[in-house]
Amino acid sequence: MQVVCLQEEAFYALFDKVVEHVEKKRKDKPTKWIDGEEAMFHLKIKSTTTLQKLRDEGRIRFSQPQKKIILYDRDSINEYIEKHARETF
């Protein structure tokens, strides 16, 4: 076994680099399930009623792990947007 000794400043610099790398990797891959606020942002809607209507009509997938927590499938929202895209002339 090898023991590596670092000066305190070098240790904290290395630690900061590792944290920065991990955060960058985490941000690169968006989560599959998003909350209602983020879903409304992606759909460019401001009304929770409109979001509920999309959910009730089965146009976007959702999960309800607890009574007051509703999560939306990011891929389903992207598919919904693509489905309603218009081709240019």
Accessible surface in RSA format (square Angstrom, percent):
REM  Atomic radii and reference values for relative SASA: ProtOr
REM  Chains: A
REM  Algorithm: Lee & Richards
REM  Probe-radius: 1.40
REM  Slices: 20
REM RES _ NUM      All-atoms   Total-Side   Main-Chain    Non-polar    All polar
REM                ABS   REL    ABS   REL    ABS   REL    ABS   REL    ABS   REL
RES MET A   1   229.61 118.9 140.84  93.2  88.78 211.4 124.36 105.7 105.25 139.4
RES GLN A   2   167.53  93.7 140.25 102.5  27.28  64.9  48.97 104.2 118.56  89.9
RES VAL A   3   125.38  82.5  93.00  84.2  32.38  78.0  96.04  83.5  29.33  79.6
RES VAL A   4   117.45  77.3  88.59  80.2  28.86  69.5  91.71  79.7  25.74  69.8
RES CYS A   5   115.73  87.5  86.07  96.0  29.67  69.7  39.96 101.2  75.77  81.7
RES LEU A   6    90.35  50.3  56.33  40.3  34.02  85.5  61.27  43.0  29.08  78.3
RES GLN A   7   138.45  77.4 127.91  93.5  10.54  25.1  48.09 102.4  90.36  68.5
RES GLU A   8   123.24  70.8 111.11  84.1  12.14  28.9  43.29  83.7  79.95  65.3
RES GLU A   9   141.54  81.3 131.64  99.6   9.90  23.6  57.49 111.2  84.05  68.6
RES ALA A  10    44.92  41.3  34.41  53.1  10.51  23.9  40.90  57.6   4.02  10.6
RES PHE A  11    96.30  48.2  96.19  59.6   0.11   0.3  96.19  58.3   0.11   0.3
RES TYR A  12   117.13  54.7 117.09  66.6   0.04   0.1  73.75  55.4  43.38  53.5
RES ALA A  13    56.69  52.1  48.19  74.4   8.49  19.3  54.66  77.0   2.03   5.4
RES LEU A  14    98.40  54.8  94.48  67.6   3.92   9.8  97.63  68.6   0.76   2.1
RES PHE A  15   108.27  54.2 105.31  65.2   2.96   7.7 108.05  65.5   0.22   0.6
RES ASP A  16    90.19  63.2  85.78  85.4   4.41  10.4  27.53  64.8  62.67  62.5
RES LYS A  17   141.99  69.3 137.03  84.1   4.97  11.8  83.40  75.1  58.60  62.4
RES VAL A  18    78.86  51.9  75.98  68.8   2.88   6.9  78.86  68.5   0.00   0.0
RES VAL A  19    60.29  39.7  57.86  52.4   2.43   5.8  60.24  52.3   0.05   0.1
RES GLU A  20   116.39  66.8 111.88  84.6   4.51  10.7  38.40  74.3  77.99  63.7
RES HIS A  21   103.76  56.7  99.86  69.4   3.89  10.0  65.83  67.8  37.92  44.1
RES VAL A  22    85.32  56.1  83.22  75.3   2.10   5.1  84.64  73.5   0.68   1.9
RES GLU A  23    74.97  43.0  74.95  56.7   0.02   0.1  11.76  22.7  63.21  51.6
RES LYS A  24   134.54  65.6 128.71  79.0   5.83  13.9  76.91  69.2  57.62  61.4
RES LYS A  25   123.17  60.1 115.44  70.8   7.73  18.4  60.10  54.1  63.06  67.2
RES ARG A  26   164.49  69.1 149.56  76.2  14.93  35.6  70.28  96.1  94.21  57.1
RES LYS A  27   149.88  73.1 121.07  74.3  28.81  68.6  78.29  70.5  71.59  76.3
RES ASP A  28    96.88  67.9  67.46  67.1  29.41  69.6  31.91  75.1  64.97  64.8
RES LYS A  29   165.74  80.9 156.09  95.8   9.65  23.0 101.74  91.6  64.00  68.2
RES PRO A  30    78.94  57.5  59.51  54.2  19.43  70.6  68.26  56.4  10.68  66.4
RES THR A  31    92.07  65.5  83.76  84.9   8.31  19.8  80.25 107.8  11.82  17.9
RES LYS A  32    96.32  47.0  83.97  51.5  12.35  29.4  75.12  67.6  21.20  22.6
RES TRP A  33    80.90  32.5  67.28  32.6  13.61  32.0  49.20  26.2  31.69  51.4
RES ILE A  34     4.84   2.8   0.39   0.3   4.46  10.7   4.84   3.5   0.00   0.0
RES ASP A  35    73.37  51.4  70.00  69.7   3.37   8.0  28.21  66.4  45.15  45.0
RES GLY A  36    19.41  23.9   0.00   N/A  19.41  23.9  14.33  39.3   5.08  11.4
RES GLU A  37   138.28  79.4 130.16  98.5   8.13  19.3  42.04  81.3  96.24  78.6
RES GLU A  38    65.45  37.6  61.26  46.3   4.19  10.0  21.91  42.4  43.54  35.5
RES ALA A  39     0.00   0.0   0.00   0.0   0.00   0.0   0.00   0.0   0.00   0.0
RES MET A  40    31.08  16.1  30.93  20.5   0.15   0.4  30.93  26.3   0.15   0.2
RES PHE A  41   137.59  68.8 128.53  79.6   9.06  23.6 136.90  83.0   0.70   2.0
RES HIS A  42    57.48  31.4  48.52  33.7   8.95  22.9  30.82  31.8  26.66  31.0
RES LEU A  43    21.71  12.1   4.00   2.9  17.71  44.5   4.96   3.5  16.75  45.1
RES LYS A  44   160.20  78.2 128.05  78.6  32.15  76.5 110.78  99.7  49.41  52.6
RES ILE A  45    39.90  22.7  28.13  21.0  11.77  28.4  32.29  23.3   7.61  20.7
RES LYS A  46   200.49  97.8 169.05 103.7  31.44  74.9 122.72 110.5  77.78  82.8
RES SER A  47    46.47  39.3  39.86  53.2   6.61  15.2  36.01  76.7  10.46  14.7
RES THR A  48    94.41  67.2  88.38  89.6   6.04  14.4  59.91  80.5  34.51  52.2
RES THR A  49   100.22  71.3  97.71  99.1   2.51   6.0  67.13  90.2  33.09  50.0
RES THR A  50    53.08  37.7  50.74  51.4   2.33   5.6  29.68  39.9  23.39  35.4
RES LEU A  51     7.26   4.0   7.26   5.2   0.00   0.0   7.26   5.1   0.00   0.0
RES GLN A  52    84.61  47.3  84.47  61.7   0.15   0.4   7.87  16.8  76.74  58.2
RES LYS A  53   120.84  59.0 116.00  71.2   4.84  11.5  63.55  57.2  57.29  61.0
RES LEU A  54    13.73   7.6  13.73   9.8   0.00   0.0  13.73   9.6   0.00   0.0
RES ARG A  55    36.02  15.1  31.57  16.1   4.45  10.6   0.04   0.1  35.98  21.8
RES ASP A  56   100.11  70.1  62.64  62.3  37.47  88.6  31.68  74.6  68.43  68.2
RES GLU A  57    88.07  50.6  53.02  40.1  35.05  83.5  39.51  76.4  48.56  39.6
RES GLY A  58    61.99  76.4   0.00   N/A  61.99  76.4  30.17  82.8  31.82  71.3
RES ARG A  59   121.40  51.0  99.85  50.9  21.55  51.3  25.06  34.2  96.34  58.4
RES ILE A  60     4.36   2.5   0.00   0.0   4.36  10.5   1.60   1.1   2.76   7.5
RES ARG A  61   133.91  56.2 128.10  65.3   5.80  13.8  59.91  81.9  74.00  44.8
RES PHE A  62    85.67  42.9  62.32  38.6  23.35  60.8  62.32  37.8  23.35  66.8
RES SER A  63    40.91  34.6  35.24  47.0   5.67  13.1  15.57  33.2  25.34  35.5
RES GLN A  64    90.99  50.9  61.53  45.0  29.46  70.1  15.76  33.5  75.23  57.1
RES PRO A  65    81.98  59.8  42.48  38.7  39.51 143.6  54.30  44.8  27.69 172.1
RES GLN A  66   117.22  65.5 108.19  79.1   9.03  21.5  35.88  76.4  81.34  61.7
RES LYS A  67   178.97  87.3 156.44  96.0  22.53  53.6 106.67  96.0  72.30  77.0
RES LYS A  68   190.10  92.7 155.63  95.5  34.47  82.1 105.09  94.6  85.02  90.6
RES ILE A  69    73.89  42.0  71.33  53.1   2.57   6.2  73.89  53.2   0.00   0.0
RES ILE A  70    45.92  26.1  35.37  26.4  10.55  25.4  35.37  25.5  10.55  28.6
RES LEU A  71    50.90  28.3  50.90  36.4   0.00   0.0  50.90  35.7   0.00   0.0
RES TYR A  72     5.24   2.4   5.24   3.0   0.00   0.0   1.31   1.0   3.93   4.8
RES ASP A  73     3.59   2.5   3.59   3.6   0.00   0.0   0.00   0.0   3.59   3.6
RES ARG A  74    37.31  15.7  37.31  19.0   0.00   0.0  16.98  23.2  20.34  12.3
RES ASP A  75    73.67  51.6  71.57  71.2   2.09   5.0  19.63  46.2  54.04  53.9
RES SER A  76    10.58   8.9   7.45   9.9   3.13   7.2   3.86   8.2   6.72   9.4
RES ILE A  77     1.41   0.8   1.41   1.0   0.00   0.0   1.41   1.0   0.00   0.0
RES ASN A  78    69.56  48.0  68.17  65.9   1.40   3.4  22.24  53.5  47.32  45.7
RES GLU A  79   119.41  68.6 113.06  85.5   6.35  15.1  44.42  85.9  74.99  61.2
RES TYR A  80    43.08  20.1  38.66  22.0   4.41  11.5  21.52  16.2  21.56  26.6
RES ILE A  81    75.31  42.9  70.09  52.2   5.22  12.6  73.06  52.6   2.25   6.1
RES GLU A  82   127.66  73.3 115.67  87.5  11.99  28.5  42.04  81.3  85.62  69.9
RES LYS A  83   164.20  80.1 131.44  80.6  32.77  78.0  87.76  79.0  76.44  81.4
RES HIS A  84    80.83  44.2  66.78  46.4  14.05  35.9  52.28  53.9  28.55  33.2
RES ALA A  85    60.21  55.4  34.82  53.7  25.39  57.8  43.61  61.4  16.60  44.0
RES ARG A  86   203.56  85.5 175.94  89.7  27.62  65.8  75.42 103.1 128.14  77.7
RES GLU A  87   161.10  92.5 138.38 104.7  22.73  54.1  62.53 120.9  98.58  80.5
RES THR A  88   130.60  92.9 106.31 107.8  24.29  57.9  81.63 109.6  48.96  74.0
RES PHE A  89   249.82 125.0 182.06 112.8  67.75 176.3 210.30 127.5  39.52 113.1
END  Absolute sums over single chains surface
CHAIN  1 A     8295.6       7050.5       1245.1       4694.7       3601.0
END  Absolute sums over all chains
TOTAL          8295.6       7050.5       1245.1       4694.7       3601.0
